């Protein structure tokens, strides 16, 4: 364990902010997807690449930053990732074609992955297994504020200054966080893990996969994320095409979704010690499935107002907010000496599957909300099933 025995509240807020950069940089552009489609005269599938490929970049970044931080330390890799995010944001701002915009978004998101990986690893370095889950829940609860406000902020910026303005805001935010962390972030890695190259890194990841319980928790986290990212990737188009509302209005309804998630995080933090990780994951997963089923029922009954969609999904994300920090902490706890790699692999699975789901939603969209909700329901059920499978095989190695 790290020689530090706690993190200051200001530093936890800074870690939450850097964790939020990846999600915020994705979600701040969400209201612009229909505008990007018309501006560059491209199909919905091509415009969607600015979102889905940035998710893939985050997935790749988590694989890179995790092992690098285990070898070189959390602090230098954190600062490197932030610098890459700034470079990508500037590239997006200067982009004058859809191709360059997609490339810039990829670079921006790759750098933004550093916070998702290292904030959790830093917490695990400092705190023990049980306490880490509580602190991660606190971290995540603070972290969701920026993504919660990002679509509304993005909608206002886009309406007033055009969609390129969101990249200027993202770059400035990264510069400020980089400046603060340069002075405030200590090195929390006590003992470096030798990095022997890509082959050794792959072997490390395979060793993580040999744990059934790690796989159960990691894929629980993965499919919870698929639920969320499937919704945010399709909801802006549904607001315009199905609910007949302006794209900028999406940002204000969207606030309900992370508010539900943040409330779930609070519940997870408050009841972590009394109920334990596994019981909270079970409760949260059950609420997630219930919320999506309620959304489907309201649509079948003919309720086509935005609140009839957003409120049940907020209930589902409330459940996800209970599940996610506990499952993340449990996955990392399986390999405390490889916290960076375990966090990185979990993040990779989250974002890789979410990227595929986000692009798949655009492909199966048929002018109704049903393909989206059915995909979300399947992912929510899969999350619960993987958790139960891992729990049932606790302590048993894969054959």
Protein Blocks (a to p, Z undefined) as FASTA:
>chain_A
ZZbfbdcfklmmmmmmmmmmmmmmmmmmmmmmmmmmmmnopafklmmmmmmmmmmmmmmm
mmmmmmmmmmnojklmmmmmmmmmmmmmmmmmmpcbfklmmmmmmmmmmmmmmmmmmmmm
mmmmmmcfklmmmmmmmmmmmmmmmmmmmmmmmmmmmmmnojklmmmmmmmmmmmmmmmm
mmmmccfbfbdcddebjklmmmmmmmmmmpmklmmmmmmmmmmmmmmmmmmmmmmmmmmm
mnopafklmmmmmmmmmmmmmmmmmmmmmmmmmnommlmmmmmmmmmmmmmmmmmmmmmn
opabfklmmmmmmmmmmmmmmmmmmmmmmmmmmmmmlmmmmmmmmmmmmmmmmmmmmmmm
mmmpgoiaklmmmmmmmmmmmmmmmmmmmmmmgoiacZZ
